[in-house]
Amino acid sequence: MRPLTAFNSAPFHGFGTEEALREFADALPDGLFTTDLAGKVTFWNPAAARITGWSPEEAVGRDCSILAGDAIDGCASGVGPVRCGLLAQGRTSKSCSLRTKGGQLLCIVKHATPIFAQTGLATGALESFTAVGEEGLEPRCSWPASERGHGVFSGVAGRLPAMDELSRTIALVARSSANVMILGESGTGKEAVAEAIHRSSPRADKPFVRVSCSALDDALLGRELFGHVRGGPTGTRQDRPGRLEEAHGGTLLLDEIGDVSPAMQLELLRVIERRELERAGAAAPIELDVRLLCTTHQNLQAMLEDGRFRADLYFRLAIFPLRVPPLRERSEDVPMLVEALLARLAKRGTPRPAGVTREALAALQANPWPGNVRELQGVLELAALRAGPGLLELSHLPEELRRPVAVLRPAMNDPAGVAGAAARRGGRAGKPQAEALLAMLERCGGNRAEAARRLGVSRVTLWKWMKRLGTPGDRDEG
């Protein structure tokens, strides 16, 4: 009989006996296990065994870090729930990852809660988890193992709370068939979010069809979406199914839905309401089962107010609105994105540099990236070609990215030389360097911690530069 030490520490009214409680846990479709205060597994249900590959006999008595998960800080390092903070933070629910016995990385949604005895003393933890996707399936996550634990989900990378929230929302939204509106500036990765939703959904083995709404006029977009029959109004020689029909059972991505005309908006609304379409010239409608994912860089709320976008269509398409943050709001994600993008470029034949120097990475983080991830990828592709198999250095980046770090380099390497040389010339100490540092501070809204992070130095080092260069606020270390 498998021990239920953690279960025994708290009342479970309504189950009667311990055996009844065990039978209930064994019947759950979700993985469920308990640990003691040291993080040792004390119970492991059949679903946990099926999902992870670890049998109850193998798991019970082992540390919970056998899952190598990123659900709770420190778990992947082999520490138990007390050290990783679960008992301090209380109940938690989030999307994350775990490693199976065979080394496969799984996307999961997990729930964890500490367990207390009637005396109020903590006795362990209870955790349940569900593999994201169709019930009974264990879909594979697509991010590299080196990125595990930093809010990465199916190609959507980030460490900021906003990206963690986006990853969690993707995991939850993927399990439904609700339509999703993905908002964000051009180049932020909205299509990657759409692909992540589809790949992690019960429709993953069905078609994923894309249509670019901004590239087509009404006539072309209508034929692309709805198709036509032989002869018909267009005089074609053969039937042609539309993208909606091709996506039957799967997902249709309507890229840049904000560019669709009011007339086409009405046609889409009719299809959504009736769940059927009519090919041009066809005698009978065709039933549809399609999930719609839409992207736009436009402000749809403003378009709703001035009548350029139908409210009834918007609320059918935006059951789940998701916002993808621009890269300038998450510059701390740049190192992770650089690694992921270089790996992606290498698969396409671009040389993979041995690494990226600190100065080059600082320059990449300092750039505001108006073109977002798409612009970053273009810069990295050129830089990787210049670097070849060696280190990607500052000199391999475009001049406009090199300038801030290059100008500040004398202050980095010569504590007294900048001020001394300027004094001998009778000029202002380090004027170009001071201006570059002020520009960086302005770009960061005066936040010194953010400016230091983008430059790849500590706050103390940044303050020393400010003092040497005589920049405003050099006496204020706050």
Secondary structure, 3 states (H helix, E strand, C coil): CCCCHHHHCCCCCCCCCHHHHHHHHHHCCCEEEEECCCCEEEEECHHHHHHHCCCHHHHCCCEHHHHCCCCCCCHHHCCCHHHHCHHHHCCEEEEEEEECCCCCEEEEEEEEEEEECCCCCEEEEEEEEEECCCCCCCCECCCCHHHCCCCCECCECCCCHHHHHHHHHHHHHHCCCCCEEEECCCCCCHHHHHHHHHHCCCCCCCCEEEEEHHHCCHHHHHHHHHEECCECCCCECCCEECHHHHCCCCEEEEECHHHCCHHHHHHHHHHHHHCEECCECCCCCEECCCEEEEEECCCHHHHHHCCCCCHHHHHHHCCEEEECCCHHHCHHHHHHHHHHHHHHHHHCCCCCCCEECHHHHHHHHHCCCCCHHHHHHHHHHHHHHHHCCCEECHHHCCHHHHHHHHHHHHHHHCCCHHHHHHHHHCCCCCHHHHHHHHHHHHHCCCCHHHHHHHHCCCHHHHHHHHHHHCCCCCCCCC
